[in-house]
Amino acid sequence: MCVFCPLYAVIERVSIAIQWSLRPCIRYHAAPIFGTRAGTAMEFLLYLALGACAGVLAGLFGVGGGIIIVPVLVFSFTLQGFDASILTHLAVGTSLATIIFTSINAIREHHRRGAVRWPIFAWMTVGILIGAGFGALTAEAISGPNLQKIIGVFALIIAVQLALDVKPKASRTVPGKIGLTVAGSVIGWASAIFGIGGGSLTVPFLTWRSVPMQQAVATSSACGLPIALASALSFMILGWHDPLLPAHSLGFIYLPALLGIALTSMVFARLGARLAHSLSPRLLKRLFAALLFCVGLSFLL
């Protein structure tokens, strides 16, 4: 916690500045998104920085970055005055859409190194496409505040897992086609609810099934693409006619945030993938765990 306090203080100061600068936008939801106002510029800079962080995490850990993107988007959307009943769904849908771009570059880098287990990916994708659709329906049926609490609990669980370096023992072989399809459906369902690329679920599952860590991370990055495609499309369709959506939205996908995050995440995902093959991420895992712990508590308190 102490390690993260200075960063949290900076974020708090920036958030206050953003809140004041965005007051015109909060009052008038139809205000131009890409105008000349300082608040709009700060908002877009936040999305660019968020995309860079998500990209590094995607390549380094095989996650889509959604566990960070969703809380920050909820925070940003709250400051902009978006309706509380839809802002969490908007954050989840937007997060899933950004993972499409994050995954593409991470996959290219991992594939170049020959680390992706494509047969595993193929059969998990069958289940992922089914599970992601049902996951989006499940999330849409949950109220915004309750969805935040569910995401908060999930963030705390992942924080503990990372901080304690909890890993399942590699004592089993890779399952067959049916087993991979079932696993993919469960991972796809949960990922759509939490707005993540599934790496925090896929990597432990694959290492438990005796897949080497680097191959598990690489294959998880590949699985993030069908998760994101199916889930984002589902959220777009489910939210298409919602009257509470802000301007510049495609269903539950907020385009300004998608653009800002995608621009930097695609570049930094390749950097993260390179780091995954050259550095020990132990310290970064613990810092990431501290961040997730704060995120989880903020959603629950």
Helices and strands as residue ranges (DSSP letters): H 5-21, H 23-27, H 38-61, H 66-79, H 84-112, H 118-141, H 144-163, H 177-194, H 199-208, H 213-238, H 255-276, H 282-300
